[in-house]
Amino acid sequence: MTHLTIYPDTDPNTVLLDTRDGGEIAQALKGIGVAFERWEAPLALPDEADQEAVLKAYEDDVSRIMKEGGYRSVDVVRVKPDNPNREELRGKFLAEHTHDDDEVRFFVDGAGAFYLRKGGRVFRVICERNDLISVPAGITHWFDTGPAPNFCAIRIFTTPEGWVGHFTGDDIATRFPKFESEAA
C-alpha cells in the first residue's frame, strides 16, 4: 500500500507524519508542489505487457498529463529482480539529485520509494501499482528500488535530456531508511 513518511531532514529517527491515506498523501505532497494521483487501467494487463499495450491501457490519463504539463516524451521501463544490472540500476539514482525536467512516473506494477527533500523535511513516498507521482524540476530527491527491484513504470517527460540527474554531493540518502525497510 502507498505510504508517506515525513521526517525532519536532519533526523531520520523522528517521524512527523506517517500515513497510508491517499487523500492525506496527495495533500501533503501538494504542499511542496508534488502531484500525486491514483489511476486504474480500464482493462487488465498481462504481467509482461509490452510498452505498446501498457501505453494503450493508460492512454487517456497519459494524454491528459502530457497535455497539462506540455510533455512530449513517454516510455515504459520494467525492471525485474533477476536483472543482472540491478545493483547498478539501484545505485544510479540512490544519491540526492535534481533534474532540469519534471520527473513524472506512473507505477503500472511493483513499487519504489521516492525521497523528496524540501523545506527542511524529507518526504519518503513508497509508490506502488496505480500511483502517479510528478516531481517538479529542481526538487532535490533520490529514488530507491530496493536490492531486488521489481516494477514497471510509465515515464513522462519533456525531453530525455531533461531527465539527466544533477547530483548534489550531499550524503543525506545514506542516513534515511532504505526502501526494503518498509517490509521490515
Secondary structure as UniProt FT lines:
FT   STRAND          3..8
FT   TURN            9..10
FT   TURN            12..13
FT   STRAND          17..19
FT   HELIX           22..30
FT   TURN            31..33
FT   STRAND          35..38
FT   TURN            47..48
FT   HELIX           51..57
FT   HELIX           59..69
FT   STRAND          73..79
FT   TURN            81..82
FT   TURN            84..85
FT   HELIX           86..92
FT   STRAND          97..98
FT   STRAND          103..118
FT   TURN            119..120
FT   STRAND          121..128
FT   TURN            129..130
FT   STRAND          131..135
FT   TURN            137..138
FT   STRAND          140..144
FT   STRAND          151..157
FT   HELIX           160..163
FT   STRAND          166..167
FT   HELIX           172..175
FT   HELIX           179..183
//
